[in-house]
Amino acid sequence: RLFLGEETKRNITYNFGSYAHKCQYWNKAEQAWASDGCKVAANSNPLRTLCLCDHLTSFGGDMVVPPNTINFATVFSLDNFMEALPVFFTVVFSLILYIVVLIWARKEDKKDLIKWGAAPLEDNLPTDTYHYQVSVYTKVKKKAGTKSKISFILSGDESDTGVRRLYDGKRKEFPSGSIYNFVLSVEDCLGPLTYLRIWHDNSGKGKNKGWYLDQVQLTDLQTGQKSYFLLDKWLAVEEGDGQVERIIPVATSHDLSAFKHLFNSSFRKKLTNDHMWVSIVSRPTRSSFTRVQRVSCCVSLLFLTMITNCMFF
């Protein structure tokens, strides 16, 4: 028996750890991991797992790291509170920021409903009975948006629209990264579409003069047939080749399957819709996953990451 003084007893510290080992092999017949015929050797330690098996096969070791437990009886005590003060401030700040962003996201969701609508063009005539949906894609690029007045002529094998203005009486700006839908009415079917002539008057102010047009998609609302006019160029005096007017031929199947078009379309979708954080700001059109839902998912992910770090690190 060893007797220690009071001072010596107070300086003794004990470290406890728990770990569990398991040996398994891949059972090819059942296509699953199994443990029959294998056991963990007695001289295994936290840094090494020694398996003893009575058969030869592909096997591996599994070690479970138990999470740190949270003692809620003492977690809010004064000493623990002072030690975790930065954590509490981070949580409170995150919740306040979440509420502020949530209010903004709700307002933007209401605006999206207006932006996604296919509004009729202002110069449509009541007597026109044939309709097309015009989807205008503005590039995601700095200064790509415009407030200049845009006009176009859509031509087919049988007829053309004449000079029409791309304006519904409400939306005066084409922001960067936007997709606006319009309903174009004409007297009769234009036939197979051949080209789109589009231009603007450069009347926007400052950085809103030029325009970077990505593509225009035409949908025949009677037949559902879609035609694409791919551009991916500036219509600006100050940018590119200085032209504000373009003649765009209808895209062929080869154009639509080209690497550049597929890469740009895929990149845009992945960034604006699939990326959880970026999509809060650049929510795409026709998405039922609202900005409010995206913000809530991001906050949930943030707090789950924080609690996971508390448990395992």
Secondary structure, 3 states (H helix, E strand, C coil): CCCCCHHHHHCCCCCCCCCEEEEEEEECCCCEEECCCEEECCCCECCECCEEECCCCCEEEEEECCCCCCCCCCCCCHHHHHHCHHHHHHHHHHHHHHHHHHHHHHHHHHHHHHHHCEEECCCCCCCCCEEEEEEEEECCCCCCCECCCEEEEEEECCCECCCEECCCCCCCCECCCCEEEEEEEECCCCCCEEEEEEEECCCCCHHHCCEEEEEEEEEECCCCCEEEEEEEEEECCCCCCCCCEEEEECCCHHHHCCHHHHHHHHHHHHHHHHCCCHHHCCCCCCCCCCHHHHHHHHHHHHHHHHHHHHHHC
